[in-house]
Each structure stands twice: as structure tokens, then as C-alpha cells.
Amino acid sequence: MSDDFRAVSLSTPAQYADAAALYREVFGYQQPDHGLNPRLLAALARNGGSVVGVLDATDRLVAFAYGFPGTSESALYHYSQSAVVVAGLQGRGLGRMLKYAQRDVALANGMSRMRWTYDPFQVRNAHFNLNVLGARARWYSPDLYGPGTDRLVVDWDLTQAPSTGRAPVAEIPVPTDRASVTDCVVARVREEFAELFAMGLVATGIHRDDDHTASYVFGAAE
């Protein structure tokens, strides 16, 4: 990770505006209803949410993430809604800086767990979430944002260092190329995840089998 970057909590109207602009730029959003309101970011920052960024050596915002407190069945956690890194700087450790900055905010506000979602067929994201951070995939949400937007929900214990967990007991193969994900593949993966989650297992990691396939590894919940 380069010393040219530093993670900060965003706190000024100008920073919130820069974050909203970066969000639209990275995702390529053109429609106003897909944008992010800087006033919302200000409200989150002042009420227990996380609005964090990474600045380069010139103080330019090059990565941004935001989240908010969440509850489910009496569980309290920090929910990380979105994280973006400017084009050309992926793979430089900025995503990890964002997540750990959010972790600091969550812990400071009395939350020891964080949740977020990701596309189960994005192998690179799966590796980062499960192998690097040590989060665990515990739930599967079909069509979360509409047709074709299946998501895995991960849960990260903010008080524990990443671990390999217990011995793996099952695996689910997925294509490494998102373009190879057909309706049949989606249906199979949905069914297999549902079956293993119903057994009380969690996805603890992912590994590449070859150039075309990777496999989610499942083990007992810690």
C-alpha cells in the first residue's frame, strides 16, 4: 500500500460533493435518480454513519465509501452500502483502506460487525471479501435490486483478525468470467447456496480451480 494515499472521514460540503461526483463517475451513472445526494452524506456522517474516503498526495479524493447503522432480529451492525475507487487505481489497496476506515467508524459507534452485499459471480470481489478481509457470506438475496441482481450478504466480525476458519465441508463452483453466467448457472447457484445456508454453513473463502472456474468454500459458522 503506497504512502501516497491516506484514509480520512469526510466532513465538509466540498468533500461530500466530490464523493457524489466520484460515485457517478465510477459507476457511469447519468440519470439523476442514480446519483448520491451530498446532503445525505452529511446527515450520515453526523448520525452514526460512515462517509470515508482516500486522498492522494495532492488531497484529491480517489476512493469513497459510505454506510449506516442497521438492525436485524435485534442484531446491531454497520451496513456498508457502497465503495468506489477511481479508474486506474484498483488493486492498489485502496479498497482495504476504505473498509478499515469504515471499521474504525463502526467500532467508535459501538458496532462490532459490518455487513454488505456483492455479486456472487464477481470472483475478485469474493476473494477480497472472504479471503483478504475474513468476512463470511451468510445469506443469499436473489434479485435484490431487480432482475439479474443476485447478491451475497457478508458479515464481518470487526473484532477478529482474518482466519481460515474450520475445515471446509462443501464447495460451490462458479464461472470466473461474468459473461459466462447463464440463467441455468444462476438457478443452480441459487439452489446450492440456499441448501448449504439452510444447513448452517457459511462461505469462508473462494479459490480458483482453473482459468474458467472458481469454487466457494463452505465451513461451519464460528
TAFENDA-V455099 format. One line per field, one symbol per residue. ss: DSSP state (2 for helix, 1 for strand, 0 for the rest). phi: phi as a letter, one per 40 degrees, with the letter a starting at -180 (. if undefined). A space follows every 50 residues. Layout:
BEGIN
ss = ???
phi = ???
END
This chain:
BEGIN
ss = 00000111100022222222222222200002220002222222220001 11111000001111111111110011111111111000000002222222 22222222000011111100002222222222000111111000000000 11111110000000000001111110022200222222222222222200 1111111100001111111100
phi = .cccbacaccabdcccccccccdccccgcbcdcbcbcdccccccccbgcb bbabbcccgccbaaaaaacbbafgcbacbccaabbddgbcgbgcccdccc ccdcccccbgbbbbbabacccccccccccccccgcbcbabbcfdbhdgbc bcbbbbccbbcdbcgcdcbaabcbccbdccccdccdcccdcccdcccccg cbcbaabccacbbbbcbbaccc
END
